[in-house]
Amino acid sequence: MRFAKYHGLGNDFLVVDLRTAEPADAAAIQAPRNVIALCDRQFGVGGDGVLAILPSATADARMRVLNSDGSEAEMCGNGLRCVVKELHDRGGLARPTLAIDTGAGRLVCDVEAPGGGVVRTVTVAMGTPRLLRGEIPMTGPAGERCIEQPLVIAGAPRPVTCVSMGNPHAITFVGSRDEAMELARTVGPGVERHAWFPNRTNA
């Protein structure tokens, strides 16, 4: 299996270009049990997920985001930038703008590649933030926002603000990187699967 390993802001992925793969091979790589095995940091390659690059009839490509537990996410901005770099640098699509279909719709990405070389930056037109509970989605009145609301995890309330940029995010403000890393380990998994979020959420 030919893959590339990328990270966007520390979010690391295995990127597999399946645009010309045999259907059975493409399906096998995307099977939940294989995604879990690939993302295992002790016995696999290790990663936060697998990004499958698939053909699209109307865009430059389609991206499928498979989480390390084998589930699928609608979108991932960090992942999309990795996919665009792979398509530009090694996938035969060295153009200044690429359109990628995602589970959150089509997104247009601008590429900065000085002198026509490798990609230095990718800017994604993510659209307008979705702030209403029904748009995120999350439980509660569909037309209301969730701003600094107490979310109880392990018996302790933590204020969160919720937004979607194609996939749900529950945001809490912290004082330091160390505090953020500790919360990611101890509180993050509970936030991700909290009953407020029917499609789970990024914490």
ABEGO torsion letter per residue (X at the ends): XBBBBBBBGGBBBBBBBAAABBAAAAAAAABAAAAAAAABAAABAEEAEBBBBBBBAABABBBBBBBAAGBBBABBAAAAAAAAAAAAAAAGBBBABBBBBBAAEBBBBBBBBBGGBBBABBBBBAEBBBABAAAOBBBEBAABBBBGBBBBBGGBBBBBBBBBAGBBBBBBBBABAAAAAAAAAAAAAAAAABAABAAEBBX
